[in-house]
Amino acid sequence: MPHYVFSDATRLRQILLNLVSNAVKFTESGSVQIRVFGSEQKAALRFEIEDTGIGIPSGMASRLFGDFVQLESDYRRRYGGTGLGLAISKRLCALMGGEIGFDSREGRGSVFWFTLPIETGHAIPPAVDMDNVSEPETLSGRILLAEDSQTNAHVAMALLRQKGVRVDHVSNGVEAISAAQARCYDLILMDVSMPYMDGIEAAEKIKKMSGAVNMPIVAMTAHARKEDHQRCVEAGMCDFITKPIDKVSFLSKISHWLVSEPRADLENDRQRRPEQSPGLLDSDRFLSSWRDLDPATRAEIMAIFQQECRDRVSVLEGGGLTPAAAAREAHSLKSASANVGAVALSHVAAELERAYEAGLEAETVLQRVSGIAAATLDEIDRVQLDEAYWQRGGTV
């Protein structure tokens, strides 16, 4: 018997109320029992309501679930009712893809049963108790924030950085996967609704990566419905932060998941990680190419690369190219990206080039190229304005 299932609670409740009410009404002595049967293997539940009441005459069996059907007049005067309860129950069962029926012996009682298809689920983890929370004075650790709204992202980053947390920001699920491959974070804050790939799919993929099993992922969502929370749980997320952000509750939940002592499970993840995928910018290569240039020249070259990157990605996204032409575009993007130290983009562009050359399905890789290209251009804009970046050798 599964512990948690998905079903239509309102319709299920109505069917049970109708059948149990009838059982109680027609049982003057004895008992009424409700039983539920199911298993993890069978995607259905069977409900039985058994009574020791008056039973049903055999002549009524074929029309019992019709509209306004009641027992004979002497029973009708004694027990009342509209004769619609069973008809409604049958229609509700049909709407839910189920069946309903009964077994009865007049004077001995009845067993009404119905079956419903279900989907098994998982428990929603207990949320942090928000009735007795306080704002933490300081926090430490490194967080990946996946949020496509620049306003929401800057609000969250300002609150976190004010408390001492280091934050890396990406704008979609594709970028989140790339970032999680490059670094083992203490916590990931994952917006549920994002372009290219939503937070739920990204969380599922991150949790399947070697060395990311224990990396906590907290959903950030404006949806408060239980079914939305359930989808997040099944994707491997461990908690929820509701938007708009409330400062105290937001920081309290972050504090709950960011522990002050090193976590053994995360350290084990770090040790099990394979050779890491590259980050967005290789500081050594990036700096060696650009640091010695005067700011005006550096800005000019950056702008040229950014425009070339946008143009080539746009051409690839537009379609209509032969595989050979698409491979050439991917190759040029790979080369230009590597030349300026945009190693993550160069890495995935090379993957796209190989896919086109081999005649393989390339749409998924192209989506990653688009997401990582956007993140790389944002990162270049950021460091271009951060003169301290050039002074401290490119460390973040």
N, C-alpha and C positions, 0 to 999 in steps of 0.2 A: 504494500500500500504506500504510494508516494506521500511524502509529508506536505508538499505544496503543489498546487495545480492551478492552471489558468482556466477560467470558465466565466460565463455570464452570471454574476452573483445575483442580480435582480431577478432574472428569469428562474434561476435555480431555486431561489428563496420562494417565489410564487408557487412553483410546482409543489414543493414540499409543504407549504402552508395549506394548499388545497387538499392534498392527499391526507395529511395528518389531521386536518380539521374534520374531514369525512370520517376517518377512522375513529376519532374521539367521539364524534356525534353519534355514530351507530354502534358504539360499544358501551353498554350500560354496566357490564361487569367483566372482569378479566383484565386484559392488558393491551397496550399498543406498543409495538417495538419498531424501532427504526434501525436499519442496518445498511452499511455501505461496504461494497466490495470493489477491489481494484488491485493492481500490481504495477511495479515499475516497468514491466514488459508490455502490458496491454495499455493502449492509449485510450482507455474508457473507464468510467465508473458505473457501477450498478447500485441503485438505491432500492431498498425494499421497505415498505411500511406494512407491517402485519398486525392484524387486530383479531380479537376473539368476539366480534360483534355478530350482527344478525345475518351476515352473508348476503349473497346476491342470487336471486332466482335464476335458474339456467336459461329461462326464456328471454332474459334481458341482456344476456352477454353480448349479442351482436350489435346492439344499439346503445350500449352504455355510454360511449364517448360522444354521442350526438348532442346537439344543442337542446337545452331545456328538457333533457331526459331525467325523470325522477322515478323513484320506486312507486309501487301502486298507491292508490289514494289514501288508504289507511296509514301507510308509512309517511306519506307526504303531509298529512294533517298532523302527525305526531312529531316529525323531525324538521319539517320546513325545508327551506332552501330554494334556489332558483333553477337548479339543474344545469348550470353552466360551468361549474368548477372543473369537472373532468374534461369537458370539451376544450376549455382554455388550456388545461395542462397538456393535452395532446398536441395542440397547436404550438405551444411553447417548446415542447420536446422536438417537434418537427423543425422549428426554426433553428434549433441548436444542433440539428443533425442526429437526434436521438430517437429512441423508440419508447413506447409505454404500453403496458398491458396489466393483466391481473389473473389470479387464480382464486376461486372462491367456492365454498360449499354453503348452501343456505342453512342457517342456524348454527354454523360452526365458525364462521369468520372468513376473512379475506386477506390476501397478500397482493397489494398493488406494487408494481415495480416499474422503474424506468432506467434506461441507460443513456449516458451522454459521453460523447468524445471529449477528451481533455488533452491539454499539454502539460507535462510536468514542469515544475519550476523550482526555484531555490529561495531560501529565506533571504529577505532583505536585512542586511546587518543592522544591529542597533546603532542609531545615530548618537553622536555625542550629546550628552545632556545639556541642552542650552538654557535651562532654567537657572543654573548656578554657574555662570561663566564670568570670567574677568579677562581683561585685555592683558596679554603677556607683556612684560617689560622689554625683553629681548628674545630673539630667536636666532638660530644658526642653522646652516645647511645650504644646499643648493637645490633649487626648484626649477623644473621645466614648466612653463606656463604656455599652454596651447589655447589661443583665443584669437578669433578673427577680428573682433571689434577692437580697433585701436584705442577707443575711449575706455572700454572695460579693461583692456590690458594695462593701460597706463595707471588706472586707478589701483588695480591689484598690485602692480609692480611698485608703485609709490608706497603703499602700505607695507609691503614685504621688505623693501629695501630700507625703509625707515627703522625697521626692527632688526636689521643686520643680516637679512637673508640675501644670498646671491640668486639672481633670477635670470634664466635664459628664456626668451620669448620667441614662439613660432606662431604662424597664423592658420595652419590647417593640419589635418591628420597626417598627411604625407610628410610634412616637415617634422612633425612630432616623432614619427617613427625614425627618421634619419637622425634626429637629435638624441633619441634614446639609444640608438645603436652606437653613437659616438661617445656617450658618457653614461655612467650609472648614477642616476639622480637619487637624492634622498626622498623626493616626492614629485609627482607629476600632477598638475592641475589641468584637467582636460575639459574644455568646452564641448558640449555634446553636439551642437549644430555648427558645423564649419564647412567651407567649400572644399572641393576636390575629394576629401575623405572625411566623414564625420568622426566625432570623438569615440563613439562606440566601436566602430570598425578599427580605428587606430589602437584603442585599448586592447582589443582582442589580439591584434597582430603583435603588439608590444609584449603582451603576456606570454606569447608563444616563442619569443626570442630567447636564445640561450643567454643566461645571466640577467634576466629581467623578471623572473617569476615572483620575487619578493619585493619588487619595486612598487610602492603604494601609488595608486592612481585614484584621485578624488575628482568626481564629476562636478562640473560647474554648469548649472542649467536653470533656465527660467521656468521649466516644466515641473510641476509638483505632483503629477499623477503617479499613482503606484505602479502602473504598467511601465511608465518611463523609467522609474527607479529600478524596476525589475530587470529591464533590458541592460541597464548599467551594471547591475550586479552580475548578470550572466556574462558580461564582457570582461569581468575581472576587476571592476572598480570597487573600492572599499568604503566609500562615503560620498556624501553629497553636499555641495554648497549652493544655496539658492541665490539667484540673482533677482533684483539688484543686491549688490554686496552691502551687508551690514558690517561695519568695521569691527566691532567687538566679537560678534559671532564668527566672522571670517577668520580673524587672527586666532581665536580660541581653537577653532578646528584645525588650523595649520599647526598650532602648538601641540595639539593632540597627536598628530602624525609625524611631527618632527621631534625626534627624541634627542636629548643632550648627549647621551653616551653612544659610541659607535654600535651599530646594529650588526649582530653576527650574521643574520640572514642576508643583509645587503652586502656585507663584506665577502660572504661566500659567493654571491652573485658576481661581484667584481672579479674574484679569482677564477670563476668559471667562464668568464666572457671570452669569446674568441678574439682574434685580432680585430680591433675596433675599426668601424667605418670612419672615414675622415669627417672632421668637423667642417663647418662652412668655409672658414678661411684658415689656411696654413700660415701661422704668424711669421715663421722664418722666411718662407718664400714671398709672402705678401710684402713684408717689410723690406726685404732685400731688393725687391723690384721697385718700390715706391718711396721708401723713407727718405732717400737722399735727394729726391726731387723737391723743387720749391713748391709751395702749396698750390699756386696757380696751375703749374704744369701737371701736378698730380691730379688736380680736380679735372683738368681737361682729359687726361688719359682715362680716368675713372668714368667720365661721362661717355667717352667713346666706347669703352667696353660695355657699359650698361646698355647703351643703345643697340650695340651689336647683339648682345644677349637677348634683349627684348625682341629684336627683329627675327633672329633665328628661331626662337621659341614660338613666335607668332606664325612663322612659315610652317613649322612642324605641326602646330596645332590646327592650322588651316586645312591640312590634308591635301589630296590631289597630287602628291608627289609620287614618283616611282620609288620603289624600295632603294634603288641605287642613289637617287637624288636625295632622299631622306637620310640615307646613311652619310652622304657627304655633308649635309647640314649638321648632323649630330657630331661628325668628326670635327668640323670647324668650331663648333661650340665647345667640344672637349678641349681642343688645342688652345683656344683663347682663354678659357677658364683656367687651365693649368698654368698658363703663362703669367697670370696675375695672382696665383695662389688660391683661387676659388676651387679647392680640391674636391669638395663634396659634389659640386656641379660637374666638374670634369669627370669624376668617377661614374656618376649616373649617366652622363652623356655618352661615355664609352660603352656602357651597358646597352644604351639605346642603339648606338651604332652597330654593335654586334647583333642585336635582335633584327635590325633591318637587313643586314648582310646575310643572315641565316634564313630570312623569310619567316621569322617567328612573329607571333602576336605581340605587338609593341605598345598597345594602348595603355596598359598599366604602367609600363616604364615611362611613357611619355607624360603621364599624370605626375609621376614622381619628379621628372625633369622640370615640369612647370612649377610645382610647389617649391622645389629646392632653388630654382632660379629666382623666384620671387623673394624667398628668404635671404638669398645671397645678396640681391640688390639692396634689400633693406639693411643688411648688415654693413655693406659698403657705405651706404648713406650715413649710418651711425658712426662708423669709425672715422669717416672723412671729417666729421664735425668735432671729433674728440681728439684734440691735439695731445692730450695726456697719453692717449693710446700709443702714439709714435714715440713719446718720450720714455715710456716704461717698457718698451720692447714688445708691444702687442699683447700683453697679458690682459685678461678680462677681469 
